[in-house]
Amino acid sequence: MTSCAKGKNHFTSTSPVLEIMPNTTPKLLIETWLSKLRSYPPERAVSVIDLYRGAHWSCAKEILKTTPNLDLWVISAGMGLLHCSEEVIPYEATFNKLPFAPSSWWETLTEATQGVRRSSSIAQLMQTYPGDNYVISGSPVYVAAVERDITAGMASLINPLAQLTVITSGGYKGMLEPYLVRSHAGMLNSLNANMVCLNIKLARSIIQNIGCS
């Protein structure tokens, strides 16, 4: 599971953009955002696997292609939790500019996508597949956005400490620290990475180790 990428294929000047107004609330923002999404032609939807682009996403696709029994999920600030096989319209959204806690927006998104997505939340996914291993990679703000969702799902796992790995950089502080593997610049050479794809390449290394164990 990884964060979405800023670069997107099929994005045009008319594609919906999550615009943040001063003093807005999650409730007001979701109303305007859903209205934008509904007004966009649904026939322009594309597969999630083909939507994103860039070094980060290329590595995520390579992991999916070369790893047996692996599912790729995306933490999207505009669409909620996405499986790579789902179809969505091209969009632009980020957690970084919200005037309220990113976790509040994530909770609002997951509520709005109940019954629409293959799984509307990480907690629901963990409840459905309690024996699976979960490797979650993202920037500190993305991890902070979903930490309550992850925590809610951990109770369903058979052995959370063994099954859950969260990868992010040193900027994150929160309730997921016992499950954290922190990325840092000293790993760049050994992982053949740059800062853009460091977290996802660290995820690849960890997934390979899980597969060998």
N, C-alpha and C positions, 0 to 999 in steps of 0.2 A: 504494500500500500504506500502511495507516495502523493506528494502535493501536485497540483496541476502546474502546467507550464504557461508562462506569459505568452510565448510565441504560439500562434494558432494558424492552421491552414483554413482556407475558406472564409476568413474574417474579412468583412467589407465595411464600408463607411456607414452602412445601414444596420449592421449587427448590433444587438443590444449591449449596452455598457452600463454597469452598475455605478450610477452617479450618486455621490454622497453629499447630501445637503447638511449644512450646519444644524446641530441640535436635533437631528432626526433620531428616531427610535427604531428598534428592530421591527416592530409592528408596522410602522409607517413605511419603512424601507421595503419590507417583503410585499406589501400591497402594490407599490409602484413597480417593483421588480417583476412580480408575476404578471402584471398587466403588460409590461414590455414584452415578456417572453410569449405571452398568449397572442400578441399582435404580430409576431414574426411568422412568416410562412413556414409551416411545419415541414413542408417538402424539402426545405433546405437543411434539414438535420443531417448530421454526418456521424459516423461511428467514432466513439471516443478514441479508439486506437489510432485513427487517422486525423483526429482534430489537432492534437498538440504537435509541436515541433521543437527542435533545438537539442543540444547535447544531453541535457537531463532526460528528456523524453526518449531520445534514441537509445540511451542506456537502459531505460526501463523496458522498452520493447525488446531489446536484446536479451535481457534477463528472462522475460516471458518466453521468448522463442527457444531458449537453450535450457530451460529448467523444467523437468517433468513435474506434473501435479502441482502447478503453481497458478494462482489467479492474480490478476493485476487489478487493483482498485485505486481510485483517484479521489483525493480530498479536494473538492472544488469549492472555491469561495462563492461561486455563482450558481452552481447546480447541486450542491450537496455531495453525497457519496455516490460515486459512479463506478460501475464495472466497465472494463475496457470494451466490452461488446455492445454496450448500450449506445443509443443514438441521441444526440443533443444538438441544438442549434449552436453555431459559433457565437461566442460571447466574450466579454471582458469583465473581470471582477477580481478583487483582491481583498484579503483581510487587513492589509497594511494601513488603509486610510479610514478605517471605521472610527466614529466618535464614541463608540461604546466597546465593551469587551468582545473580542472576536468569538469567544465561546457563546455569547448571547446570540450572535448572528448564526452560528452553526446550529444551535438548538432550534432557532426559528426556521432555518432551512430544512432541517431533518423533519420537523413537524409538517412543513408545507409539502414535502415529497413523500409522505406516508402513502403507500399503495401505488406510487408512481414509479419508483425505482426498484431495481432488483432487490436491493436492501437499502432502507432509508437511513440507517445509522450503523455505526461501528458496533454498538451494543447489540443491535438486532443480528448483525452478522456473526458475532461471537456466540450469541445464544443459539443460532442455527448450526454453527460448526464449532462446538466446544472443544473438540480434540485437535483442531488445526493449530499450526504455528503461525504467528503474526509478526511480520517485520514491517514496521511503519517508519517511513523516512520523510522528513520535512524540515523546513526552517523553524526556528523557535516560535514565531507567531502562528504558524500552522499547527504545530504540536500543541501550543497553548489553546488554540481554538477548539481542538477535539479532545483535550485531556479528560473532560468530564464524561464525554461519550465513551472513551476507551475505558475509563474507570468503572463506568456502569456495566460494561460488558465483561470485565475481568472476572467478576463473580461467577460467570458461567463456565470459565475455563477450568480444565481439570487441574492444571499446575501453572498458574500465571507466570511465575518467575522463570519457568522453563520454556513456556510457549510464546511469550511476548518480548520483543525487542523493539525499542524506540530509538531511532537514530536522529540526532540533531546536533547543532553546534553548542558552544559553551554559553550562549546567551539565554538558554532556557533554564528557568527555575520553577518547579511545580511538583505536583503530586506523582508524576511519572518518573521521578529521578531514580527510584530503585530498578527500573527497567531500561535505563538509558545507556546507550553507547554514544559518547560524544565524539564528533568529528573535529579535526583541527588541521591546520596548515601543514603540520609535520607529516601527515599521511599522503600528501599530494603525489609525491614521487612513487611511493610503493603501490599506490592504487592507479597510477597513470591518469590522474584526474586534474581538473582545474576547480576553482571554487564553486563554479556553477553546478558541476556534476559530482562534487565530492560526496555528498550524503548518499546519493543513489549508487555510487560505485562502492561505498562502504557497505551499503545494503547488499549489493551483489556478492561481496566477499563473505558476508555473514550467511547469506542464503546458501552459498556453495559449501560452507562449513557444516550447515545444518544437513545438507544433502549427503555429506560424507560421513555423518555421525550415525 
